[in-house]
Amino acid sequence: MEEQIERLRRNYNEDVHKLKKQFEEECRLLDEHMEKEITMERNYMENCNEIEIGKLKEEMENKIETLNKNRYQSIEKNEADNSQEINAAMEKNREHIEKELARDRESFEIECRERRQRFEEQMKLLLVVTDQRRIEYLKVENVPFVKANGTIKITDESLLDSRYRLKFTRNAIRSAQSWAMYRGQYQDKPIICRVVVISKIPNEIRANMDHSTKCYRYLCEKQRQADHSYFVDLYEIFSTEQKIYIVTNEYSSKTMLDVIQPQRLRSRSMTTKITYNEDNLKRWLGQICDALNFMHTLAVAHLNLRLDNIIFDEHQNIRLVGLSHLFCYFNLDQEKFVKAPRVSPTNVYDHLPPECFDGDFDACRADVWSFGLLIYEAHTRSNPRKQLLTISREKGRSQTRSMKKVIDRQNVKFPPFDFDKIHNQSLRQVLELMLSNYNPFARPNFERIQSYEYFHHQSQQ
């Protein structure tokens, strides 16, 4: 009897193993099939677009040429006594041509919309299969996030010293409009304390503070488990009604923006030497890509990716800071991916893609666009959106009003990029996809970005 049971158990395990392999093979074949279909559809759309545009252009040129011939022939014959009749005929012909062009253009746009819709439906089918696998993974991995604590609420700043043994100097090593950084000690350890004035930060960041704190704790825990060093280690976050105190281990205040723009270093009297060259930049961008891929694997988006939120350790490897915007886009209770809420059009969010100002958006795809903008700025030392906003402010408007007023202008909401300035062909190819303004689904994820030649072997050394 026991031998029969054991045999049945082995048969059952073998069947389970076969079914699992069969399911994985079917998923792989489906992925390959969908990828081929999507590639064929994209190529077909591009070819159709070029053909249709060429046809329309040729038809329009022929009609204009015919119209001109008829017009000049009529004018030569009847210039003296039939000018009014000729003008009427010309106007009628022009209206007829315009109607035909409008009709052709409308048909062309309808066909493009239909093809785009079919493409997006195919993408959704592919994403459903991929998402289900990630959901099963995140149902296990995101448990520590749910259990993580938010900020520690205190009634008075004096409790930082008396109760928590946190002391910091009053000489800021760096500051901005809403925050300042100080050196200090936390339970006899050297630390950096970032003090944020709550009244001076956007409402979205205030409302997200507990959530972003949980994300920060969760990432630090996962970072220790994976033996990575992508983020500055967090000791604690305290908050009163007026201020937030973010306590981390000690780090240099020099940012990637300081390195890209040397004049900032001179103005801030920094002595630490970090060499800016093509090899180092390539290595730093590879490390940022690795860090973001690590975050997205855990369904956490940065949403504050900009050059001044990238710092360096003693080995000139990067660390991500500015983590007050962190957003976990997987809801463990509902077992589904969720979108981030719309953000207000202020300069705090000038690094985010256009869709973030219109409504709820995919946080993971927003990070891809922001990373693309960071790469573009690092290579060209120019930021098209910031330049346009600077021009607007110089005309006498305040920063907040300026951003709100011009954010809906096409050239600001959808900033123009000159990709010819990117000399590396592999980087230019992926950058054009990352900075896709109109279709977030066209942006590659970070795992795919890592597959491009430019990002090969650029991890932390």
C-alpha positions in Angstrom: 0.0 0.0 0.0 2.8 2.4 0.9 4.6 1.6 -2.3 1.5 2.4 -4.3 1.0 5.7 -2.5 4.7 6.6 -3.1 4.3 5.7 -6.8 1.1 7.8 -7.0 3.0 10.7 -5.3 5.9 10.5 -7.8 3.5 10.4 -10.7 1.6 13.4 -9.3 4.9 15.3 -8.9 6.0 14.4 -12.4 2.6 15.5 -13.8 2.9 18.8 -11.9 6.4 19.3 -13.2 5.3 18.6 -16.8 2.3 20.9 -16.6 4.6 23.7 -15.2 7.1 23.2 -18.0 4.3 23.1 -20.5 2.8 26.4 -19.0 6.2 28.1 -19.1 6.8 27.0 -22.7 3.3 28.2 -23.7 4.0 31.6 -22.0 7.4 31.8 -23.8 5.9 31.0 -27.2 3.1 33.5 -26.5 5.7 36.2 -25.7 7.7 35.4 -28.8 4.5 35.4 -30.9 3.3 38.7 -29.5 6.7 40.3 -29.9 6.8 39.3 -33.6 3.2 40.5 -34.2 4.0 43.8 -32.5 7.1 44.2 -34.6 5.3 43.4 -37.8 2.4 45.7 -36.9 4.8 48.6 -36.1 6.7 48.1 -39.3 3.5 47.9 -41.3 2.2 51.1 -39.7 5.4 52.9 -40.5 5.4 51.7 -44.1 1.7 52.5 -44.5 2.2 56.0 -43.0 5.0 56.8 -45.4 3.1 55.4 -48.4 -0.1 57.2 -47.6 1.8 60.5 -47.0 3.6 60.1 -50.2 0.4 59.4 -52.1 -1.3 62.4 -50.6 1.6 64.6 -51.3 1.8 63.4 -54.9 -2.0 63.8 -55.4 -1.9 67.3 -54.0 1.0 68.4 -56.2 -0.7 67.0 -59.3 -4.0 68.7 -58.4 -2.2 72.0 -57.8 -0.3 71.7 -61.0 -3.4 70.9 -62.9 -5.2 73.8 -61.3 -2.4 76.2 -62.1 -2.3 75.1 -65.8 -6.1 75.6 -66.1 -5.9 78.9 -64.3 -3.2 80.4 -66.6 -4.8 79.0 -69.7 -8.1 80.6 -68.8 -6.5 83.9 -67.9 -4.6 84.1 -71.2 -7.8 83.5 -73.2 -10.3 85.6 -71.1 -8.2 88.1 -69.2 -9.9 91.1 -70.5 -13.6 90.3 -70.1 -13.9 87.2 -68.0 -11.8 87.9 -64.9 -14.7 87.6 -62.4 -15.8 84.2 -63.9 -12.2 83.0 -63.8 -11.8 84.0 -60.1 -15.0 82.2 -59.3 -13.9 79.1 -61.0 -10.5 79.2 -59.3 -12.2 79.6 -55.9 -14.5 76.7 -56.6 -11.6 74.5 -57.7 -9.6 75.5 -54.6 -12.5 74.6 -52.3 -13.0 71.3 -54.2 -9.3 70.4 -53.7 -9.4 71.4 -50.0 -12.4 69.2 -49.5 -10.7 66.3 -51.2 -7.6 66.8 -49.1 -9.6 67.0 -45.9 -11.4 63.9 -46.8 -8.2 62.0 -47.6 -6.6 63.3 -44.4 -9.6 62.2 -42.3 -9.5 58.7 -43.8 -5.7 58.5 -43.2 -6.1 59.6 -39.5 -8.9 57.0 -39.0 -6.8 54.3 -40.4 -3.9 55.4 -38.2 -6.1 55.4 -35.1 -7.4 51.9 -35.9 -3.9 50.5 -36.3 -2.7 52.2 -33.1 -5.7 50.7 -31.3 -4.9 47.2 -32.6 -1.3 47.7 -31.6 -2.2 48.8 -28.0 -4.7 45.9 -27.7 -1.9 43.5 -28.6 0.4 45.2 -26.1 -2.2 44.7 -23.4 -2.5 41.0 -24.2 1.2 40.7 -23.7 1.2 42.7 -20.6 -1.5 40.6 -19.0 0.7 37.5 -19.2 3.7 39.4 -17.9 1.8 41.2 -15.1 0.4 37.9 -13.8 3.9 36.6 -13.2 5.0 39.8 -11.5 1.9 39.8 -9.3 2.7 36.3 -8.0 6.2 37.5 -7.3 5.2 40.8 -5.6 2.6 39.0 -3.4 5.5 37.6 -1.6 8.1 40.3 -2.0 5.9 43.3 -1.0 4.9 41.9 2.5 7.7 43.9 4.2 6.5 47.1 2.5 3.0 46.7 4.0 4.5 46.1 7.4 6.9 49.0 7.2 6.5 52.0 9.4 5.8 55.6 8.3 7.3 58.7 9.8 7.7 58.9 13.6 5.4 61.7 14.9 6.8 63.9 17.6 5.3 67.0 19.2 8.4 69.1 19.6 11.9 69.3 18.1 13.5 69.1 21.5 12.4 65.5 21.7 14.9 64.6 19.0 17.8 65.1 21.4 16.2 64.1 24.7 14.4 61.0 23.5 16.1 59.8 20.3 19.7 61.1 20.8 19.7 63.1 17.6 21.8 66.2 17.4 22.8 68.3 14.4 24.6 71.5 13.8 22.9 74.7 12.7 25.3 75.4 9.9 23.7 74.1 6.7 26.0 72.3 4.3 23.4 72.7 1.6 20.0 74.3 1.3 17.1 75.2 -1.0 13.8 77.0 -0.7 12.0 74.2 1.3 14.9 72.3 3.0 18.4 72.4 4.4 21.0 69.7 5.2 23.0 69.5 8.4 25.7 67.2 9.7 25.1 65.7 13.1 25.0 62.5 15.3 22.3 60.0 15.8 22.9 57.6 18.6 26.6 58.4 18.4 26.8 57.7 14.7 27.8 60.5 12.2 24.7 61.4 10.1 23.2 63.8 7.6 19.9 65.4 8.7 17.7 66.9 6.0 15.2 69.2 7.5 12.1 70.0 5.3 9.6 72.8 6.0 6.2 71.2 5.4 4.5 74.4 4.4 6.9 74.9 1.5 6.4 71.6 -0.2 3.6 70.7 -2.6 0.4 69.1 -1.2 1.1 65.9 -3.2 4.4 65.3 -1.3 2.8 66.0 2.1 0.0 63.5 1.4 2.5 61.0 0.2 5.0 61.3 3.1 4.1 58.2 5.1 3.8 56.2 1.9 7.2 57.3 0.6 8.8 56.7 4.0 7.5 53.1 3.9 8.9 52.7 0.4 12.3 54.1 1.6 12.4 51.6 4.6 11.4 48.8 2.3 14.0 49.6 -0.3 16.8 49.8 2.3 15.8 46.5 3.7 15.8 44.8 0.3 19.1 46.6 -0.6 20.7 45.0 2.5 19.3 41.6 1.6 20.6 41.9 -2.0 24.0 43.3 -0.9 23.5 46.4 -3.1 24.3 50.1 -2.4 21.9 52.0 -4.6 20.5 54.3 -1.8 21.8 56.2 1.2 20.9 54.1 4.3 18.0 55.5 6.2 18.2 55.6 10.0 14.9 57.3 10.8 12.3 59.9 9.7 10.7 62.2 12.3 8.0 64.7 11.7 6.3 67.6 13.6 3.5 69.7 12.4 5.9 72.1 10.9 9.0 70.1 9.8 10.2 66.7 8.6 13.6 65.4 9.8 15.2 62.7 7.5 18.2 61.1 9.2 20.6 59.1 6.9 24.1 57.9 7.1 26.8 60.5 6.2 27.4 61.2 2.5 28.9 63.8 0.2 26.6 66.6 -0.9 28.1 66.8 -4.4 25.6 65.9 -7.0 25.8 64.8 -10.6 24.5 68.2 -11.6 27.5 69.7 -9.9 29.8 67.5 -12.0 27.9 68.2 -15.3 27.9 72.0 -14.6 31.4 72.8 -13.2 30.4 76.5 -12.5 28.2 75.2 -9.7 31.2 73.6 -8.0 33.1 76.9 -8.1 30.2 78.8 -6.6 29.9 76.2 -3.8 33.7 75.9 -3.1 33.8 72.1 -3.3 37.2 70.4 -3.1 36.3 66.8 -3.8 37.5 65.9 -7.3 35.2 63.8 -9.5 36.3 63.3 -13.1 33.7 63.9 -15.8 34.4 62.0 -18.9 32.6 59.7 -21.3 33.7 56.5 -19.6 32.6 57.7 -16.1 29.4 59.1 -17.4 28.7 55.7 -19.1 29.4 53.9 -15.8 27.2 56.3 -13.8 24.2 56.0 -16.1 24.6 52.2 -16.1 24.5 52.3 -12.3 21.4 54.5 -12.3 19.7 52.1 -14.7 20.6 49.1 -12.4 19.2 51.0 -9.4 16.0 51.8 -11.2 15.6 48.3 -12.5 16.0 47.1 -8.9 13.3 49.5 -7.7 10.9 48.6 -10.5 11.4 44.9 -9.8 9.9 45.7 -6.4 7.2 47.9 -8.0 8.5 51.1 -6.5 9.0 54.2 -8.7 11.4 57.0 -7.9 9.4 59.9 -9.5 12.0 62.4 -8.6 14.8 61.5 -11.0 17.0 64.5 -11.8 20.7 65.3 -11.8 20.7 67.0 -8.4 19.2 63.8 -6.8 22.2 61.7 -7.9 25.2 61.8 -5.4 28.5 60.0 -5.2 30.2 57.8 -2.7 33.9 57.7 -1.9 34.6 55.4 -4.9 32.7 57.7 -7.3 29.8 55.3 -7.6 26.3 56.8 -7.6 23.6 56.8 -5.0 20.0 57.9 -5.5 18.5 60.5 -3.1 15.5 62.7 -3.2 13.3 59.8 -2.2 10.3 61.8 -0.9 8.4 61.1 -4.1 8.6 57.3 -3.9 5.5 55.5 -5.0 4.7 51.7 -4.8 2.5 51.0 -7.8 1.4 47.5 -6.6 -1.5 47.1 -4.2 -1.0 44.0 -2.2 -4.6 43.9 -0.8 -6.2 44.2 -4.3 -3.4 42.2 -6.0 -3.1 44.6 -8.9 -1.0 47.4 -10.3 -2.2 50.9 -9.6 -1.5 54.3 -11.1 0.0 57.3 -9.5 -2.2 60.4 -9.0 -2.0 63.4 -11.2 0.6 66.1 -10.1 0.1 69.8 -10.2 2.0 71.8 -12.9 4.8 73.3 -10.7 8.6 73.4 -11.2 8.9 70.6 -8.6 7.7 68.3 -11.3 9.4 69.7 -14.4 11.2 66.4 -14.8 8.1 64.3 -15.4 6.5 63.3 -18.7 3.5 65.1 -20.2 0.8 62.6 -19.1 1.5 63.2 -15.4 -0.2 66.6 -15.6 -3.3 65.3 -17.3 -4.5 62.6 -14.9 -3.5 59.4 -13.2 -0.4 57.9 -14.8 1.8 54.8 -14.9 4.6 55.6 -12.5 7.0 53.0 -14.0 6.8 54.6 -17.4 7.2 58.1 -16.0 10.5 57.0 -14.5 11.7 55.9 -17.9 10.9 59.3 -19.4 12.7 61.1 -16.5 15.7 58.8 -16.9 15.8 59.7 -20.6 15.6 63.4 -19.8 18.5 62.9 -17.3 20.6 61.1 -19.9 19.8 63.8 -22.5 20.8 66.6 -20.1 24.0 64.8 -19.0 25.2 64.3 -22.6 24.1 67.7 -24.1 24.3 69.8 -20.9 20.9 71.2 -21.9 17.3 70.6 -20.7 14.7 71.8 -23.3 11.9 72.1 -20.8 13.9 74.0 -18.2 15.1 76.4 -20.9 11.6 77.2 -22.0 10.4 77.7 -18.4 13.4 80.0 -17.8 12.5 82.1 -20.8 9.0 82.4 -19.5 10.1 83.4 -16.0 12.4 86.1 -17.4 9.3 87.8 -18.9 8.2 88.7 -15.4 6.0 86.0 -14.3 6.4 84.1 -11.0 7.7 80.5 -11.1 4.5 78.8 -10.1 2.3 80.9 -12.3 4.7 80.5 -15.1 4.7 76.7 -15.0 0.9 76.6 -14.7 0.4 79.0 -17.6 2.8 77.4 -20.0 2.5 73.7 -19.1 -0.2 73.3 -21.7 1.8 74.8 -24.5 2.9 72.1 -26.8 6.6 73.0 -26.8 6.7 72.9 -23.0 4.4 70.0 -22.3 6.0 68.1 -25.2 9.6 69.5 -25.2 11.6 69.2 -28.5 14.7 67.0 -28.3 17.6 67.2 -30.8 18.7 63.6 -30.9 21.5 64.4 -33.4 23.4 65.7 -30.4 23.6 62.2 -29.0 26.6 60.7 -30.9 26.4 57.1 -29.6 24.1 55.3 -32.0 23.0 52.7 -29.4 22.2 55.4 -26.8 20.4 57.5 -29.4 18.2 54.6 -30.4 17.0 53.8 -26.9 16.7 57.4 -25.9 14.2 58.1 -28.7 12.0 55.4 -27.3 12.5 56.5 -23.7 11.5 60.1 -24.5 8.3 59.1 -26.4 6.0 62.0 -25.4 2.7 60.7 -26.9 2.7 57.0 -26.2 4.0 55.8 -22.7 3.5 52.2 -23.8 6.2 52.7 -26.4 8.8 53.3 -23.7 11.0 50.3 -22.8 11.3 49.1 -19.3 14.6 49.2 -17.5 15.3 45.5 -18.1 15.0 46.1 -21.8 17.1 49.3 -21.6 19.9 47.3 -20.0 19.9 45.0 -23.1 21.1 47.9 -25.3 24.8 47.9 -26.1 25.5 51.3 -24.4 24.5 49.9 -21.0 26.4 46.6 -21.2 29.0 46.1 -18.4 28.3 49.5 -16.8 27.3 48.2 -13.3 29.0 49.3 -10.1 32.7 48.4 -9.9 
